[in-house]
């Protein structure tokens, strides 16, 4: 893998960051940023991830174009595996988790996208569970012949909207990845850092 050092500097200047600002935003030392931009050192794992995150791009953006895969099939599979929620909601966690555990060592992007997917899907499943619990408790405590309350009537459309939102976020992030942009699964509680 060959790093395109010029691309790092180009992205930094496009964002309007000085080397000091990039160092601060990425949590790296100023000297490390300078050495990476000058090609004096090879940014490894964590440093590459931090710089990519600070510049809001995928780590693969820094790899010379001729050496970069157009699309990593593992990441595409990881993203598509989330559609398991349509059959059974926890499948949107279990299938991506299995792929992530098996493939996370293959690249920095697989590790990062996998964490984002898992954080989002766990958060989504928790919210869905609370909505279902609320709906069933409110239905169970209803007396026969009572009118449905506004909360009871409203909880089912929220569940449907939650499904639509999950479907949309998956599609949007597949397209973002295909365009080499950073995926954004939100909102999400950070279970995996």
Wavefront OBJ file of the C-alpha trace (Angstrom):
o trace
v 0.000 0.000 0.000
v 1.414 3.348 -1.022
v 0.233 6.538 0.681
v -0.492 9.637 -1.399
v 1.096 12.227 0.899
v 0.161 15.049 -1.461
v -3.523 14.090 -1.055
v -3.304 14.579 2.717
v -1.938 18.092 2.304
v -4.436 18.840 -0.485
v -7.402 17.783 1.658
v -6.061 19.714 4.646
v -5.796 22.933 2.642
v -9.223 22.365 1.033
v -10.718 22.177 4.523
v -8.861 25.362 5.471
v -6.827 23.643 8.202
v -3.305 24.574 9.143
v -1.012 21.720 10.141
v -1.553 22.783 13.757
v -5.354 22.612 13.344
v -5.141 19.149 11.762
v -2.853 17.993 14.566
v -5.293 19.270 17.180
v -8.384 17.866 15.431
v -6.783 14.447 14.880
v -5.104 14.212 18.276
v -1.686 13.735 16.650
v 1.366 15.831 17.374
v 2.243 18.675 15.025
v 5.569 16.968 14.277
v 3.762 13.737 13.296
v 1.478 15.632 10.881
v 4.478 17.427 9.378
v 6.443 14.186 8.962
v 3.455 12.423 7.355
v 2.817 15.280 4.895
v 6.507 15.406 3.964
v 6.577 11.657 3.370
v 9.141 11.164 6.133
v 7.031 8.598 7.945
v 4.363 6.098 6.991
v 1.076 6.685 8.868
v 0.020 3.404 10.423
v -3.378 2.188 11.602
v -4.504 4.631 14.259
v -2.734 7.691 12.805
v -4.267 7.090 9.385
v -7.735 6.649 10.931
v -7.384 9.818 12.999
v -6.283 11.931 10.035
v -9.090 10.543 7.864
v -11.645 11.232 10.582
v -10.347 14.775 11.106
v -10.583 15.429 7.365
v -13.975 13.667 7.134
v -12.902 11.077 4.539
v -12.298 7.332 4.393
v -8.718 6.210 5.158
v -8.524 4.723 1.632
v -8.669 8.279 0.263
v -4.957 8.583 1.129
v -3.967 5.523 -0.892
v -2.651 6.111 -4.419
v -5.544 5.754 -6.849
v -3.905 3.005 -8.862
v -3.456 0.961 -5.671
v -6.938 1.583 -4.275
v -9.727 -0.905 -4.833
v -12.749 0.722 -6.420
v -15.101 -0.777 -3.862
v -14.342 -3.261 -1.144
v -16.873 -6.099 -1.539
v -16.625 -6.835 2.189
v -17.891 -3.348 3.063
v -20.682 -3.608 0.501
v -21.696 -6.984 1.964
v -21.479 -5.561 5.475
v -23.802 -2.710 4.542
v -26.271 -4.901 2.642
v -26.406 -7.387 5.528
v -28.266 -4.790 7.591
v -31.390 -5.436 5.530
v -31.895 -8.491 7.746
v -33.972 -6.137 9.922
v -36.787 -6.549 7.401
v -37.104 -10.232 8.387
v -36.244 -9.971 12.063
v -34.824 -6.788 13.643
v -31.905 -8.380 15.581
v -30.571 -9.783 12.281
v -29.471 -6.218 11.472
v -26.975 -6.630 14.325
v -26.130 -10.330 14.181
v -25.243 -10.635 10.479
v -23.058 -7.476 10.317
v -21.439 -8.461 13.646
v -20.476 -11.867 12.247
v -19.027 -10.281 9.072
v -17.218 -7.598 11.083
v -15.637 -10.062 13.522
v -14.522 -12.254 10.648
v -13.173 -9.465 8.391
v -12.248 -6.458 10.589
v -8.524 -7.195 10.325
v -8.649 -7.017 6.519
v -8.679 -3.202 6.362
v -9.113 -0.045 8.392
v -12.307 0.757 6.467
v -13.924 -2.583 7.238
v -13.213 -2.003 10.910
v -14.546 1.584 10.893
v -17.628 0.993 8.743
v -18.412 -2.134 10.770
v -18.328 -0.149 14.018
v -20.576 2.537 12.539
v -23.054 -0.034 11.260
v -23.141 -1.909 14.573
v -23.486 1.253 16.677
v -26.388 2.426 14.527
v -28.183 -0.921 14.357
v -27.875 -1.587 18.103
v -29.255 1.908 18.789
v -32.065 1.375 16.273
v -32.995 -1.994 17.805
v -33.083 -0.510 21.316
v -35.411 2.280 20.189
v -37.610 -0.194 18.315
v -37.793 -2.437 21.387
v -38.898 0.493 23.573
v -41.596 1.441 21.059
v -42.898 -2.141 20.935
v -42.891 -2.400 24.731
v -44.731 0.917 25.023
v -47.305 -0.170 22.432
v -47.975 -3.579 23.989
v -48.152 -2.247 27.554
v -50.560 0.478 26.504
v -52.708 -2.077 24.666
v -52.624 -4.551 27.558
v -53.742 -1.951 30.093
v -56.616 -0.802 27.913
v -60.044 -1.798 29.151
v -62.392 -3.567 26.710
v -64.547 -0.978 24.970
v -62.150 1.913 25.750
v -61.200 4.221 22.926
v -57.603 4.075 21.773
v -55.558 6.919 23.232
v -53.533 9.305 21.101
v -50.294 7.672 22.329
v -51.509 4.208 21.367
v -52.589 5.336 17.909
v -49.333 7.244 17.370
v -46.936 4.464 18.401
v -47.609 2.259 15.351
v -46.786 4.987 12.783
v -43.568 5.700 14.743
v -42.597 2.042 14.367
v -43.268 2.224 10.610
v -41.265 5.476 10.351
v -38.412 3.831 12.233
v -38.322 1.020 9.646
v -38.401 3.521 6.775
v -35.597 5.551 8.379
v -33.390 2.471 8.801
v -33.991 1.441 5.185
v -33.168 4.967 3.962
v -29.983 5.312 6.034
v -28.681 2.008 4.677
v -29.344 3.045 1.057
v -27.813 6.517 1.544
v -24.652 5.058 3.097
v -24.239 2.479 0.348
v -24.254 5.339 -2.172
v -21.885 7.441 -0.027
v -19.432 4.541 0.086
v -19.681 3.942 -3.662
v -18.817 7.637 -4.187
v -15.814 7.278 -1.824
v -17.371 9.541 0.808
v -17.470 8.916 4.532
v -20.438 6.838 5.691
v -22.703 8.438 8.297
v -24.894 6.140 10.332
v -26.733 8.386 12.780
v -28.028 8.785 15.375
v -26.116 6.100 17.204
v -24.909 5.349 20.694
v -21.195 4.478 20.581
v -21.023 0.882 21.766
v -17.890 0.311 19.664
v -15.218 3.051 19.553
l 1 2 3 4 5 6 7 8 9 10 11 12 13 14 15 16 17 18 19 20 21 22 23 24 25 26 27 28 29 30 31 32 33 34 35 36 37 38 39 40 41 42 43 44 45 46 47 48 49 50 51 52 53 54 55 56 57 58 59 60 61 62 63 64 65 66 67 68 69 70 71 72 73 74 75 76 77 78 79 80 81 82 83 84 85 86 87 88 89 90 91 92 93 94 95 96 97 98 99 100 101 102 103 104 105 106 107 108 109 110 111 112 113 114 115 116 117 118 119 120 121 122 123 124 125 126 127 128 129 130 131 132 133 134 135 136 137 138 139 140 141 142 143 144 145 146 147 148 149 150 151 152 153 154 155 156 157 158 159 160 161 162 163 164 165 166 167 168 169 170 171 172 173 174 175 176 177 178 179 180 181 182 183 184 185 186 187 188 189 190 191 192 193
